């Protein structure tokens, strides 16, 4: 069963550019691609509110996602994690969802 992780980021006012720079420096999406079971990932920004971001990723199983969560503090430099954390409003926990139905364009 495919799993999809959805992480919401609420960035402090005026800090959107710093968030994106820190997120890019952390190479979160590139590093996730190295985890066995990774399928794809996207970083999204709300169309009309540049302080709202969502990171979505698809995984072959929940264990692959949990492996990625364990690797983050070991792979992403601490100063980069601190930069990301410094510009966020109080964080929400991430969620993992089992994909029950999906359709794609032919």
C-alpha positions as CSV (number, residue, x, y, z in Angstrom):
1,X,0.0,0.0,0.0
2,X,1.3,3.5,-0.9
3,X,1.7,6.0,1.9
4,X,1.7,9.8,1.6
5,X,3.3,12.1,4.2
6,X,1.9,15.6,4.5
7,X,3.9,18.2,6.5
8,X,2.5,21.7,7.0
9,X,4.8,24.6,7.6
10,X,3.5,28.0,8.9
11,X,6.3,30.5,8.3
12,X,6.5,33.7,10.3
13,X,5.6,36.9,8.5
14,X,8.4,38.3,6.3
15,X,10.5,35.0,6.6
16,X,9.3,33.2,3.4
17,X,12.5,33.8,1.5
18,X,14.6,32.6,4.5
19,X,12.5,29.5,4.9
20,X,12.9,28.6,1.2
21,X,16.6,29.2,1.4
22,X,17.0,27.1,4.5
23,X,14.8,24.3,3.1
24,X,16.9,24.3,-0.1
25,X,20.1,24.2,1.9
26,X,18.8,21.2,3.8
27,X,18.2,19.4,0.5
28,X,15.3,17.7,2.2
29,X,13.7,16.4,-1.0
30,X,17.0,15.2,-2.5
31,X,18.0,13.4,0.6
32,X,14.6,11.8,0.9
33,X,15.1,10.3,-2.5
34,X,18.0,8.2,-1.1
35,X,15.7,6.3,1.3
36,X,14.6,2.9,0.0
37,X,10.8,3.0,-0.6
38,X,10.8,6.7,-1.6
39,X,8.6,7.4,-4.6
40,X,8.3,11.2,-5.0
41,X,8.1,14.5,-3.1
42,X,6.9,18.1,-3.6
43,X,7.3,21.3,-1.7
44,X,4.2,23.4,-2.2
45,X,3.5,27.1,-1.3
46,X,0.0,28.4,-0.9
47,X,-1.0,30.3,-3.9
48,X,-2.3,33.4,-2.1
49,X,-0.4,33.2,1.3
50,X,3.4,32.9,1.0
51,X,3.6,31.9,4.6
52,X,1.9,28.5,4.2
53,X,3.9,25.6,2.8
54,X,3.2,21.9,2.5
55,X,5.8,19.1,1.9
56,X,4.2,16.0,0.4
57,X,5.9,12.8,-0.3
58,X,4.9,9.3,-1.4
59,X,6.4,6.2,0.0
60,X,6.1,2.5,-0.8
61,X,5.2,1.8,2.9
62,X,5.0,3.5,6.2
63,X,8.4,2.1,7.3
64,X,10.1,4.0,4.5
65,X,8.6,7.2,5.8
66,X,9.7,6.4,9.4
67,X,13.2,5.6,8.2
68,X,13.3,9.1,6.6
69,X,12.2,10.7,9.8
70,X,15.0,8.9,11.6
71,X,17.6,10.0,9.1
72,X,16.8,13.7,9.0
73,X,18.7,14.7,12.2
74,X,21.7,12.6,11.0
75,X,21.8,13.8,7.4
76,X,20.8,17.5,7.6
77,X,23.3,19.8,9.3
78,X,22.1,21.1,12.7
79,X,22.6,24.7,11.6
80,X,20.2,24.2,8.7
81,X,17.6,22.5,10.9
82,X,18.0,25.5,13.3
83,X,17.5,27.9,10.4
84,X,14.3,26.2,9.3
85,X,13.0,26.0,12.8
86,X,13.8,29.6,13.5
87,X,11.4,31.0,10.9
88,X,8.5,28.7,11.6
89,X,5.5,29.5,13.7
90,X,4.8,26.9,16.3
91,X,5.1,23.6,14.4
92,X,2.5,21.0,13.7
93,X,3.3,17.4,13.7
94,X,3.4,15.6,10.3
95,X,0.9,13.0,9.3
96,X,1.1,9.9,7.2
97,X,-1.9,8.7,5.2
98,X,-2.6,5.4,3.5
99,X,-3.6,6.0,-0.1
100,X,-6.9,4.2,-0.5
101,X,-7.8,5.4,-4.0
102,X,-5.9,7.2,-6.6
103,X,-6.4,8.2,-10.3
104,X,-4.1,9.7,-12.8
105,X,-4.6,11.1,-16.2
106,X,-4.1,8.6,-19.0
